[in-house]
Amino acid sequence: MSKPYLTGHYTPQVDETTAYDLRVEGALPPELSGRLLRNGHNPKPGVTPTHWFKGSGMVHGIRLRDGRAEWYRNRWVHTPALDGAPYLTEHGPDLTASTAGTHIIEHAGRLLALCESNLPFELTADLETVGAYDFDGKLTEVMTAHPKQDPVTGELHFFSSSPFPPFLTYHVASSKGELLLSEQVPGATASLKHDFAITQGHVVFIEGTVTFDPTETSGIPYAWKDGQPARIGVMPRGSGGAAAIRWYDIEPGSMLHAANAYEDAEGRIVLEGPAVDRRGFQTSWNWWVGAPGRGSEPNSRSFERQWVIDPRTGTVSERNTDDLVVEFPTINEDLLGREHRYQYAVCFPDDRGIGNYGVVKYDRRTGGRQVRLVGDGRLPSEAVYVPAQGAGSEDEGYLLTVVSDLHADASQVLVLDASDLGAAPVATIHLPRRVTAGIHGSWVPDQD
């Protein structure tokens, strides 16, 4: 049986290509001047990874300027692992033997392709590989695939996580890319820590019921363990904050991606993001490794969840806020760490095999949601928010999503009106090939 992550929307591309002057329907807003970048796992022809996450990274880019879609290009991230170099050597882990296939960001003028078990890999503006990046030799550990850039200070907050002590180290880089702070976080465990959150005053870590398991044979040595406590760690931002971390017990579960966190008017910390229970994790994992008992898509029972942490009482209240299966949450990044009203995500049919994928918008003030389905046989990517020029409200802007269309064997970039997902697309960019369904990406405006 074929692995699910090598078929359908996830069928890998077999080569690198470049195309110019892409066809555009509608009108691209002039403020869309930059690059839409998307990363995902795309093993080379003839390679069958033992886990979805083990596939080599391929970055897809679309260059927009002056109302035109100037080019599309896709490039593998040319790491040693792409050519088969092992992660473990006789000298220990090789932090450059990376898939570099989870995310791509821009910080301090550098494009960084990320995978949480390795060093970042720097790319040029045209997506050619420069090499491993270690913050001028100051980063000697792995880097999370989900760093957070503070929208006010420009600082980049990130962490290093390991199944062995020290389990967790917190880092801060300046807006210019200089590594300013590295602190080991006491009390952490070998629990999987894929993402985290920041607020204006705190850093929020999530330890779920998934933890290191050396008996796991897929190459990703983690599994659900009922004996692993689920916890949220809250520490003050800044030097010395790690020593003051407090850990709060929560219900068993696993959260891969944080939507956002913030301090409310009562001094409580609110954290939100999709989470799974035991059955949801196992069904999802079975898809990721191609085992029996999987759903039709990589996400099962992944529901939007909210945790409210009260430092005064030492308690956490938590609840699911919706019954729609979602993943890849995004917000207007200008509100990262601040209270936001709107949140976006990709919605999936879970294991029901419906096939009606779409983009969902949540209004946290009213509790309402709006779903934009993209059509039969079509799957959208993580929707990246870009503000409109002179935006006067949080959702005055655009959502950019790359849609894989199996029926047409093609892909398009949909530019949606973030204020009304029911409106006709602002523009549709036709790509020269069907883009493999990926994981995370970024909009990099020209001023960056």
Secondary structure as a PSIPRED ss2 file (coil, helix, strand):
# PSIPRED VFORMAT (PSIPRED V4.0)

   1 M C   1.000  0.000  0.000
   2 S C   1.000  0.000  0.000
   3 K C   1.000  0.000  0.000
   4 P H   0.000  1.000  0.000
   5 Y H   0.000  1.000  0.000
   6 L H   0.000  1.000  0.000
   7 T C   1.000  0.000  0.000
   8 G H   0.000  1.000  0.000
   9 H H   0.000  1.000  0.000
  10 Y H   0.000  1.000  0.000
  11 T C   1.000  0.000  0.000
  12 P C   1.000  0.000  0.000
  13 Q C   1.000  0.000  0.000
  14 V C   1.000  0.000  0.000
  15 D C   1.000  0.000  0.000
  16 E C   1.000  0.000  0.000
  17 T E   0.000  0.000  1.000
  18 T E   0.000  0.000  1.000
  19 A E   0.000  0.000  1.000
  20 Y E   0.000  0.000  1.000
  21 D E   0.000  0.000  1.000
  22 L E   0.000  0.000  1.000
  23 R C   1.000  0.000  0.000
  24 V E   0.000  0.000  1.000
  25 E E   0.000  0.000  1.000
  26 G E   0.000  0.000  1.000
  27 A C   1.000  0.000  0.000
  28 L C   1.000  0.000  0.000
  29 P C   1.000  0.000  0.000
  30 P C   1.000  0.000  0.000
  31 E C   1.000  0.000  0.000
  32 L C   1.000  0.000  0.000
  33 S C   1.000  0.000  0.000
  34 G E   0.000  0.000  1.000
  35 R E   0.000  0.000  1.000
  36 L E   0.000  0.000  1.000
  37 L E   0.000  0.000  1.000
  38 R E   0.000  0.000  1.000
  39 N E   0.000  0.000  1.000
  40 G E   0.000  0.000  1.000
  41 H E   0.000  0.000  1.000
  42 N C   1.000  0.000  0.000
  43 P C   1.000  0.000  0.000
  44 K C   1.000  0.000  0.000
  45 P C   1.000  0.000  0.000
  46 G C   1.000  0.000  0.000
  47 V C   1.000  0.000  0.000
  48 T C   1.000  0.000  0.000
  49 P C   1.000  0.000  0.000
  50 T C   1.000  0.000  0.000
  51 H C   1.000  0.000  0.000
  52 W H   0.000  1.000  0.000
  53 F H   0.000  1.000  0.000
  54 K H   0.000  1.000  0.000
  55 G C   1.000  0.000  0.000
  56 S C   1.000  0.000  0.000
  57 G E   0.000  0.000  1.000
  58 M E   0.000  0.000  1.000
  59 V E   0.000  0.000  1.000
  60 H E   0.000  0.000  1.000
  61 G E   0.000  0.000  1.000
  62 I E   0.000  0.000  1.000
  63 R E   0.000  0.000  1.000
  64 L E   0.000  0.000  1.000
  65 R E   0.000  0.000  1.000
  66 D C   1.000  0.000  0.000
  67 G C   1.000  0.000  0.000
  68 R E   0.000  0.000  1.000
  69 A E   0.000  0.000  1.000
  70 E E   0.000  0.000  1.000
  71 W E   0.000  0.000  1.000
  72 Y E   0.000  0.000  1.000
  73 R E   0.000  0.000  1.000
  74 N E   0.000  0.000  1.000
  75 R E   0.000  0.000  1.000
  76 W E   0.000  0.000  1.000
  77 V C   1.000  0.000  0.000
  78 H C   1.000  0.000  0.000
  79 T C   1.000  0.000  0.000
  80 P H   0.000  1.000  0.000
  81 A H   0.000  1.000  0.000
  82 L H   0.000  1.000  0.000
  83 D H   0.000  1.000  0.000
  84 G C   1.000  0.000  0.000
  85 A C   1.000  0.000  0.000
  86 P C   1.000  0.000  0.000
  87 Y C   1.000  0.000  0.000
  88 L E   0.000  0.000  1.000
  89 T E   0.000  0.000  1.000
  90 E C   1.000  0.000  0.000
  91 H C   1.000  0.000  0.000
  92 G E   0.000  0.000  1.000
  93 P E   0.000  0.000  1.000
  94 D C   1.000  0.000  0.000
  95 L C   1.000  0.000  0.000
  96 T C   1.000  0.000  0.000
  97 A C   1.000  0.000  0.000
  98 S C   1.000  0.000  0.000
  99 T C   1.000  0.000  0.000
 100 A C   1.000  0.000  0.000
 101 G C   1.000  0.000  0.000
 102 T C   1.000  0.000  0.000
 103 H E   0.000  0.000  1.000
 104 I E   0.000  0.000  1.000
 105 I E   0.000  0.000  1.000
 106 E E   0.000  0.000  1.000
 107 H E   0.000  0.000  1.000
 108 A C   1.000  0.000  0.000
 109 G C   1.000  0.000  0.000
 110 R E   0.000  0.000  1.000
 111 L E   0.000  0.000  1.000
 112 L E   0.000  0.000  1.000
 113 A E   0.000  0.000  1.000
 114 L E   0.000  0.000  1.000
 115 C C   1.000  0.000  0.000
 116 E C   1.000  0.000  0.000
 117 S C   1.000  0.000  0.000
 118 N C   1.000  0.000  0.000
 119 L C   1.000  0.000  0.000
 120 P C   1.000  0.000  0.000
 121 F E   0.000  0.000  1.000
 122 E E   0.000  0.000  1.000
 123 L E   0.000  0.000  1.000
 124 T C   1.000  0.000  0.000
 125 A C   1.000  0.000  0.000
 126 D C   1.000  0.000  0.000
 127 L C   1.000  0.000  0.000
 128 E C   1.000  0.000  0.000
 129 T E   0.000  0.000  1.000
 130 V E   0.000  0.000  1.000
 131 G E   0.000  0.000  1.000
 132 A E   0.000  0.000  1.000
 133 Y C   1.000  0.000  0.000
 134 D C   1.000  0.000  0.000
 135 F C   1.000  0.000  0.000
 136 D C   1.000  0.000  0.000
 137 G C   1.000  0.000  0.000
 138 K C   1.000  0.000  0.000
 139 L C   1.000  0.000  0.000
 140 T C   1.000  0.000  0.000
 141 E C   1.000  0.000  0.000
 142 V C   1.000  0.000  0.000
 143 M C   1.000  0.000  0.000
 144 T C   1.000  0.000  0.000
 145 A C   1.000  0.000  0.000
 146 H C   1.000  0.000  0.000
 147 P C   1.000  0.000  0.000
 148 K E   0.000  0.000  1.000
 149 Q E   0.000  0.000  1.000
 150 D C   1.000  0.000  0.000
 151 P C   1.000  0.000  0.000
 152 V C   1.000  0.000  0.000
 153 T C   1.000  0.000  0.000
 154 G C   1.000  0.000  0.000
 155 E C   1.000  0.000  0.000
 156 L E   0.000  0.000  1.000
 157 H E   0.000  0.000  1.000
 158 F E   0.000  0.000  1.000
 159 F E   0.000  0.000  1.000
 160 S E   0.000  0.000  1.000
 161 S E   0.000  0.000  1.000
 162 S C   1.000  0.000  0.000
 163 P C   1.000  0.000  0.000
 164 F C   1.000  0.000  0.000
 165 P C   1.000  0.000  0.000
 166 P C   1.000  0.000  0.000
 167 F C   1.000  0.000  0.000
 168 L E   0.000  0.000  1.000
 169 T E   0.000  0.000  1.000
 170 Y E   0.000  0.000  1.000
 171 H E   0.000  0.000  1.000
 172 V E   0.000  0.000  1.000
 173 A E   0.000  0.000  1.000
 174 S C   1.000  0.000  0.000
 175 S C   1.000  0.000  0.000
 176 K C   1.000  0.000  0.000
 177 G C   1.000  0.000  0.000
 178 E C   1.000  0.000  0.000
 179 L E   0.000  0.000  1.000
 180 L E   0.000  0.000  1.000
 181 L E   0.000  0.000  1.000
 182 S E   0.000  0.000  1.000
 183 E E   0.000  0.000  1.000
 184 Q E   0.000  0.000  1.000
 185 V C   1.000  0.000  0.000
 186 P C   1.000  0.000  0.000
 187 G C   1.000  0.000  0.000
 188 A C   1.000  0.000  0.000
 189 T C   1.000  0.000  0.000
 190 A C   1.000  0.000  0.000
 191 S E   0.000  0.000  1.000
 192 L C   1.000  0.000  0.000
 193 K C   1.000  0.000  0.000
 194 H C   1.000  0.000  0.000
 195 D C   1.000  0.000  0.000
 196 F E   0.000  0.000  1.000
 197 A E   0.000  0.000  1.000
 198 I E   0.000  0.000  1.000
 199 T C   1.000  0.000  0.000
 200 Q C   1.000  0.000  0.000
 201 G C   1.000  0.000  0.000
 202 H E   0.000  0.000  1.000
 203 V E   0.000  0.000  1.000
 204 V E   0.000  0.000  1.000
 205 F E   0.000  0.000  1.000
 206 I E   0.000  0.000  1.000
 207 E E   0.000  0.000  1.000
 208 G C   1.000  0.000  0.000
 209 T C   1.000  0.000  0.000
 210 V E   0.000  0.000  1.000
 211 T E   0.000  0.000  1.000
 212 F E   0.000  0.000  1.000
 213 D C   1.000  0.000  0.000
 214 P C   1.000  0.000  0.000
 215 T C   1.000  0.000  0.000
 216 E C   1.000  0.000  0.000
 217 T C   1.000  0.000  0.000
 218 S C   1.000  0.000  0.000
 219 G C   1.000  0.000  0.000
 220 I C   1.000  0.000  0.000
 221 P C   1.000  0.000  0.000
 222 Y E   0.000  0.000  1.000
 223 A E   0.000  0.000  1.000
 224 W E   0.000  0.000  1.000
 225 K C   1.000  0.000  0.000
 226 D C   1.000  0.000  0.000
 227 G C   1.000  0.000  0.000
 228 Q C   1.000  0.000  0.000
 229 P C   1.000  0.000  0.000
 230 A C   1.000  0.000  0.000
 231 R E   0.000  0.000  1.000
 232 I E   0.000  0.000  1.000
 233 G E   0.000  0.000  1.000
 234 V E   0.000  0.000  1.000
 235 M E   0.000  0.000  1.000
 236 P E   0.000  0.000  1.000
 237 R C   1.000  0.000  0.000
 238 G C   1.000  0.000  0.000
 239 S C   1.000  0.000  0.000
 240 G C   1.000  0.000  0.000
 241 G C   1.000  0.000  0.000
 242 A H   0.000  1.000  0.000
 243 A H   0.000  1.000  0.000
 244 A H   0.000  1.000  0.000
 245 I C   1.000  0.000  0.000
 246 R E   0.000  0.000  1.000
 247 W E   0.000  0.000  1.000
 248 Y E   0.000  0.000  1.000
 249 D E   0.000  0.000  1.000
 250 I C   1.000  0.000  0.000
 251 E C   1.000  0.000  0.000
 252 P C   1.000  0.000  0.000
 253 G C   1.000  0.000  0.000
 254 S E   0.000  0.000  1.000
 255 M C   1.000  0.000  0.000
 256 L C   1.000  0.000  0.000
 257 H C   1.000  0.000  0.000
 258 A C   1.000  0.000  0.000
 259 A C   1.000  0.000  0.000
 260 N E   0.000  0.000  1.000
 261 A E   0.000  0.000  1.000
 262 Y E   0.000  0.000  1.000
 263 E E   0.000  0.000  1.000
 264 D C   1.000  0.000  0.000
 265 A C   1.000  0.000  0.000
 266 E C   1.000  0.000  0.000
 267 G C   1.000  0.000  0.000
 268 R C   1.000  0.000  0.000
 269 I E   0.000  0.000  1.000
 270 V E   0.000  0.000  1.000
 271 L E   0.000  0.000  1.000
 272 E E   0.000  0.000  1.000
 273 G E   0.000  0.000  1.000
 274 P E   0.000  0.000  1.000
 275 A E   0.000  0.000  1.000
 276 V E   0.000  0.000  1.000
 277 D C   1.000  0.000  0.000
 278 R H   0.000  1.000  0.000
 279 R H   0.000  1.000  0.000
 280 G H   0.000  1.000  0.000
 281 F H   0.000  1.000  0.000
 282 Q H   0.000  1.000  0.000
 283 T H   0.000  1.000  0.000
 284 S H   0.000  1.000  0.000
 285 W H   0.000  1.000  0.000
 286 N H   0.000  1.000  0.000
 287 W H   0.000  1.000  0.000
 288 W H   0.000  1.000  0.000
 289 V H   0.000  1.000  0.000
 290 G C   1.000  0.000  0.000
 291 A C   1.000  0.000  0.000
 292 P C   1.000  0.000  0.000
 293 G C   1.000  0.000  0.000
 294 R C   1.000  0.000  0.000
 295 G C   1.000  0.000  0.000
 296 S C   1.000  0.000  0.000
 297 E C   1.000  0.000  0.000
 298 P C   1.000  0.000  0.000
 299 N C   1.000  0.000  0.000
 300 S C   1.000  0.000  0.000
 301 R C   1.000  0.000  0.000
 302 S C   1.000  0.000  0.000
 303 F E   0.000  0.000  1.000
 304 E E   0.000  0.000  1.000
 305 R E   0.000  0.000  1.000
 306 Q E   0.000  0.000  1.000
 307 W E   0.000  0.000  1.000
 308 V E   0.000  0.000  1.000
 309 I E   0.000  0.000  1.000
 310 D E   0.000  0.000  1.000
 311 P C   1.000  0.000  0.000
 312 R C   1.000  0.000  0.000
 313 T C   1.000  0.000  0.000
 314 G C   1.000  0.000  0.000
 315 T E   0.000  0.000  1.000
 316 V E   0.000  0.000  1.000
 317 S E   0.000  0.000  1.000
 318 E E   0.000  0.000  1.000
 319 R E   0.000  0.000  1.000
 320 N E   0.000  0.000  1.000
 321 T E   0.000  0.000  1.000
 322 D E   0.000  0.000  1.000
 323 D E   0.000  0.000  1.000
 324 L E   0.000  0.000  1.000
 325 V E   0.000  0.000  1.000
 326 V E   0.000  0.000  1.000
 327 E E   0.000  0.000  1.000
 328 F E   0.000  0.000  1.000
 329 P E   0.000  0.000  1.000
 330 T E   0.000  0.000  1.000
 331 I C   1.000  0.000  0.000
 332 N C   1.000  0.000  0.000
 333 E H   0.000  1.000  0.000
 334 D H   0.000  1.000  0.000
 335 L H   0.000  1.000  0.000
 336 L C   1.000  0.000  0.000
 337 G C   1.000  0.000  0.000
 338 R C   1.000  0.000  0.000
 339 E C   1.000  0.000  0.000
 340 H C   1.000  0.000  0.000
 341 R C   1.000  0.000  0.000
 342 Y E   0.000  0.000  1.000
 343 Q E   0.000  0.000  1.000
 344 Y E   0.000  0.000  1.000
 345 A E   0.000  0.000  1.000
 346 V E   0.000  0.000  1.000
 347 C E   0.000  0.000  1.000
 348 F C   1.000  0.000  0.000
 349 P C   1.000  0.000  0.000
 350 D H   0.000  1.000  0.000
 351 D H   0.000  1.000  0.000
 352 R H   0.000  1.000  0.000
 353 G C   1.000  0.000  0.000
 354 I C   1.000  0.000  0.000
 355 G C   1.000  0.000  0.000
 356 N C   1.000  0.000  0.000
 357 Y C   1.000  0.000  0.000
 358 G E   0.000  0.000  1.000
 359 V E   0.000  0.000  1.000
 360 V E   0.000  0.000  1.000
 361 K E   0.000  0.000  1.000
 362 Y E   0.000  0.000  1.000
 363 D E   0.000  0.000  1.000
 364 R C   1.000  0.000  0.000
 365 R C   1.000  0.000  0.000
 366 T C   1.000  0.000  0.000
 367 G C   1.000  0.000  0.000
 368 G E   0.000  0.000  1.000
 369 R E   0.000  0.000  1.000
 370 Q E   0.000  0.000  1.000
 371 V E   0.000  0.000  1.000
 372 R E   0.000  0.000  1.000
 373 L E   0.000  0.000  1.000
 374 V C   1.000  0.000  0.000
 375 G C   1.000  0.000  0.000
 376 D C   1.000  0.000  0.000
 377 G C   1.000  0.000  0.000
 378 R E   0.000  0.000  1.000
 379 L E   0.000  0.000  1.000
 380 P E   0.000  0.000  1.000
 381 S C   1.000  0.000  0.000
 382 E C   1.000  0.000  0.000
 383 A C   1.000  0.000  0.000
 384 V E   0.000  0.000  1.000
 385 Y E   0.000  0.000  1.000
 386 V E   0.000  0.000  1.000
 387 P E   0.000  0.000  1.000
 388 A C   1.000  0.000  0.000
 389 Q C   1.000  0.000  0.000
 390 G C   1.000  0.000  0.000
 391 A C   1.000  0.000  0.000
 392 G C   1.000  0.000  0.000
 393 S C   1.000  0.000  0.000
 394 E C   1.000  0.000  0.000
 395 D C   1.000  0.000  0.000
 396 E C   1.000  0.000  0.000
 397 G E   0.000  0.000  1.000
 398 Y E   0.000  0.000  1.000
 399 L E   0.000  0.000  1.000
 400 L E   0.000  0.000  1.000
 401 T E   0.000  0.000  1.000
 402 V E   0.000  0.000  1.000
 403 V E   0.000  0.000  1.000
 404 S E   0.000  0.000  1.000
 405 D E   0.000  0.000  1.000
 406 L C   1.000  0.000  0.000
 407 H C   1.000  0.000  0.000
 408 A C   1.000  0.000  0.000
 409 D C   1.000  0.000  0.000
 410 A E   0.000  0.000  1.000
 411 S E   0.000  0.000  1.000
 412 Q E   0.000  0.000  1.000
 413 V E   0.000  0.000  1.000
 414 L E   0.000  0.000  1.000
 415 V E   0.000  0.000  1.000
 416 L E   0.000  0.000  1.000
 417 D E   0.000  0.000  1.000
 418 A C   1.000  0.000  0.000
 419 S C   1.000  0.000  0.000
 420 D C   1.000  0.000  0.000
 421 L C   1.000  0.000  0.000
 422 G C   1.000  0.000  0.000
 423 A C   1.000  0.000  0.000
 424 A C   1.000  0.000  0.000
 425 P C   1.000  0.000  0.000
 426 V C   1.000  0.000  0.000
 427 A E   0.000  0.000  1.000
 428 T E   0.000  0.000  1.000
 429 I E   0.000  0.000  1.000
 430 H E   0.000  0.000  1.000
 431 L C   1.000  0.000  0.000
 432 P C   1.000  0.000  0.000
 433 R C   1.000  0.000  0.000
 434 R C   1.000  0.000  0.000
 435 V C   1.000  0.000  0.000
 436 T C   1.000  0.000  0.000
 437 A C   1.000  0.000  0.000
 438 G C   1.000  0.000  0.000
 439 I C   1.000  0.000  0.000
 440 H E   0.000  0.000  1.000
 441 G E   0.000  0.000  1.000
 442 S E   0.000  0.000  1.000
 443 W E   0.000  0.000  1.000
 444 V E   0.000  0.000  1.000
 445 P E   0.000  0.000  1.000
 446 D C   1.000  0.000  0.000
 447 Q C   1.000  0.000  0.000
 448 D C   1.000  0.000  0.000
